[in-house]
Amino acid sequence: MCISSQGTNLESGKRAEREAKLKVIAVLNQKGGSGKTTVATHLARALQLEDRSVILVDSDPQGSARDWAAAKEEHPVLVVGMERANILTRDVKRFSDRDFVIIDGAPQAKELAVAGVKASDLVLIPVQPSPYDIWATEDLVDLVKARVEITEGALKAAFVVSRVIANTRVGKEIFSILEGYGLPVLKSSVTQRVVFAESARNGETALDVLPGGDAAREIRNLAAEVIGLLEG
């Protein structure tokens, strides 16, 4: 009995150690068209290219991330679907053999958003520079800030400025506007570029088709900033 108990404790300790290594990142925005899936797929691929083991969880019933993976044979990024809030909350930690789980959240699905926030170590909120998109984040921001408070800061969260149109005033002003919402704003932004759409069509990313381009540089900067937030 004593030996069995010791074995159980040892296994529990190993499992806890693996789960401590795993970092879960939810990319959430309840408004469609924010560039959420572009950020999620590109971040997953960027982390993978940094020799990190990654799995991408598609919680959006539309299945955009799964369609992206299906467009390429032997896709390098493993994508799985989890469209129910209770499954997402319960099962995401079972990928403890990975370094990162990226959750591509569902728009207009509060239960899934709540589940994604609860399951995560970091919540990224992509926002494109539009007053309507900024206003639409208010409920999600309130949810995230409440969770940060409950966890005493264990949950980290930040805005990602997404789909920026270069050299526009609103594209420059959005950083200071978002800071007023009480969450950090990542320095790395994602510009609206044709390469993101064209690469997605073939199940690839800008990192694959134009590794030396500006889009790939933006994504690598984003990944580096995310790693810095989670690993210090």
C-alpha positions in Angstrom: 0.0 0.0 0.0 2.8 2.4 0.9 4.7 1.6 -2.3 1.5 2.2 -4.4 0.9 5.5 -2.7 4.5 6.6 -3.4 4.1 5.6 -7.0 0.9 7.6 -7.3 2.5 10.6 -5.7 5.5 10.4 -8.0 3.3 10.2 -11.1 1.2 13.1 -9.8 4.4 15.1 -9.3 5.6 14.3 -12.9 2.2 15.3 -14.3 2.2 18.6 -12.3 5.7 19.3 -13.6 4.6 18.7 -17.2 1.6 20.9 -16.8 3.7 23.7 -15.3 5.9 23.6 -18.4 2.8 23.8 -20.7 1.7 27.4 -21.6 -1.8 28.0 -23.0 -2.4 31.1 -25.1 -6.0 32.0 -26.1 -6.4 34.4 -29.0 -9.9 35.8 -28.4 -12.1 38.5 -29.8 -15.9 38.1 -29.9 -16.1 40.4 -33.0 -15.4 38.8 -36.3 -12.9 40.1 -38.7 -10.3 41.0 -36.1 -7.6 38.9 -37.6 -7.9 36.4 -34.8 -7.2 33.2 -36.8 -4.4 34.9 -38.7 -2.7 35.7 -35.4 -3.4 32.2 -34.0 -2.1 30.2 -37.0 0.9 32.4 -37.5 1.9 32.5 -33.8 1.6 28.7 -33.7 3.9 28.3 -36.7 6.3 30.9 -35.4 6.7 29.2 -32.1 7.1 25.8 -33.9 9.9 27.3 -36.0 11.6 28.3 -32.7 11.8 24.6 -31.9 8.8 24.7 -29.5 6.2 21.9 -29.6 2.8 23.4 -30.4 -0.8 22.3 -30.8 -3.5 24.6 -32.2 -7.0 24.2 -30.7 -9.8 25.5 -33.0 -12.8 26.3 -30.8 -14.6 28.2 -33.5 -17.5 26.2 -35.0 -16.7 27.8 -38.4 -13.5 25.7 -38.2 -11.2 28.2 -40.1 -8.0 26.9 -38.5 -9.0 23.4 -39.3 -9.7 24.3 -42.9 -6.2 26.0 -43.0 -4.6 22.8 -41.8 -6.6 20.6 -44.2 -5.4 22.7 -47.2 -1.9 21.3 -46.9 -1.0 17.6 -46.8 1.2 16.6 -43.9 0.6 19.9 -42.2 3.4 20.8 -39.8 1.0 22.2 -37.2 -1.3 19.8 -35.4 -4.8 21.3 -35.2 -7.7 19.9 -33.2 -11.3 21.0 -32.7 -12.9 21.7 -29.3 -16.2 23.5 -29.8 -17.8 23.0 -26.4 -16.9 25.1 -23.4 -16.8 22.3 -20.9 -14.5 20.2 -23.1 -12.2 23.2 -23.7 -11.9 23.9 -19.9 -11.4 20.3 -19.0 -9.2 18.9 -21.8 -6.8 21.6 -22.9 -4.3 20.7 -20.1 -4.1 17.1 -21.4 -1.6 18.3 -24.0 1.1 18.5 -21.3 3.7 17.0 -23.6 3.7 20.3 -25.6 5.3 23.6 -24.8 2.4 25.6 -26.1 -1.3 25.3 -26.8 -2.8 28.1 -28.9 -6.5 28.4 -28.7 -8.2 30.1 -31.7 -11.3 31.4 -30.0 -14.8 31.6 -31.4 -16.5 35.0 -32.1 -19.9 35.7 -30.6 -19.7 32.8 -28.2 -19.4 34.0 -24.6 -19.3 30.5 -23.0 -16.4 29.6 -25.2 -14.7 32.9 -24.4 -15.1 32.3 -20.7 -13.7 28.8 -21.1 -10.7 30.0 -23.1 -9.9 32.7 -20.5 -10.1 30.1 -17.6 -7.9 27.6 -19.5 -5.2 30.1 -20.4 -1.9 31.5 -19.1 -2.1 34.3 -21.6 -5.0 35.9 -23.4 -4.2 37.9 -26.6 -7.0 40.2 -27.9 -6.4 41.1 -31.6 -8.0 44.5 -32.4 -8.0 46.2 -35.8 -7.8 50.0 -35.7 -11.5 50.9 -36.0 -13.7 52.5 -33.3 -16.3 49.8 -33.8 -13.8 47.1 -33.2 -12.3 48.8 -30.1 -15.8 49.3 -28.6 -16.7 45.7 -29.3 -13.9 44.5 -27.0 -15.3 46.0 -23.8 -17.2 42.9 -22.5 -14.2 40.7 -23.2 -11.8 43.1 -21.5 -14.0 43.2 -18.4 -14.1 39.4 -18.4 -10.3 39.1 -18.7 -9.6 41.8 -16.1 -11.9 40.0 -13.6 -10.0 36.8 -14.2 -6.6 38.5 -13.8 -7.8 39.8 -10.4 -9.2 36.4 -9.3 -5.9 34.7 -10.2 -3.9 37.5 -8.5 -2.1 38.3 -11.8 -1.3 34.7 -12.7 -3.3 35.2 -15.9 -1.6 37.6 -18.3 -3.4 39.4 -21.1 -2.6 41.9 -23.8 -4.0 43.6 -26.9 -2.5 42.8 -30.3 -3.0 45.6 -32.9 -4.0 43.6 -36.0 -4.8 44.4 -39.6 -3.1 47.7 -39.4 -3.2 49.8 -42.6 0.2 51.3 -42.9 0.7 55.1 -42.6 -2.8 55.9 -41.4 -3.6 58.1 -38.4 -5.9 55.7 -36.7 -3.3 53.0 -37.1 -0.9 55.1 -35.1 -3.5 56.3 -32.5 -4.9 52.9 -31.6 -2.0 52.1 -29.3 -2.7 55.0 -27.0 -6.5 54.4 -27.2 -6.2 50.8 -26.2 -3.9 51.7 -23.2 -7.0 53.4 -21.7 -8.7 50.1 -21.3 -6.3 49.0 -18.6 -4.5 46.1 -20.3 -1.0 46.1 -21.9 -0.7 46.6 -25.6 2.0 44.6 -27.3 4.6 46.6 -29.2 4.4 44.1 -32.1 1.5 44.7 -34.5 0.3 42.9 -37.6 -0.1 44.9 -40.7 -2.8 44.0 -43.3 -0.9 42.3 -46.1 -2.0 40.2 -49.0 0.5 37.5 -48.1 -1.5 36.5 -45.0 -4.6 35.6 -47.1 -2.6 34.1 -50.0 -0.5 31.9 -47.7 -3.6 30.7 -45.7 -5.3 29.5 -48.9 -2.6 26.9 -49.2 -2.4 26.0 -45.6 0.8 28.0 -45.1 1.9 31.2 -43.4 3.9 34.2 -44.3 6.8 32.6 -42.5 6.8 29.8 -45.0 6.3 31.6 -48.3 8.2 34.8 -47.6 10.5 34.1 -44.6 12.5 37.3 -45.2 9.5 39.6 -45.7 8.0 42.2 -43.5 5.0 40.1 -42.6 7.3 37.3 -41.3 9.3 39.8 -39.4 6.2 41.1 -37.7 5.1 37.6 -36.7 8.6 36.7 -35.4 8.6 39.9 -33.3 5.1 39.0 -31.9 6.3 35.5 -31.0 9.4 36.8 -29.3 7.2 39.2 -27.3 4.8 36.5 -26.3 7.7 34.2 -25.1 9.1 37.1 -23.1 5.7 37.7 -21.4 5.3 34.0 -20.5 8.9 33.1 -19.7 10.2 36.4 -18.4 
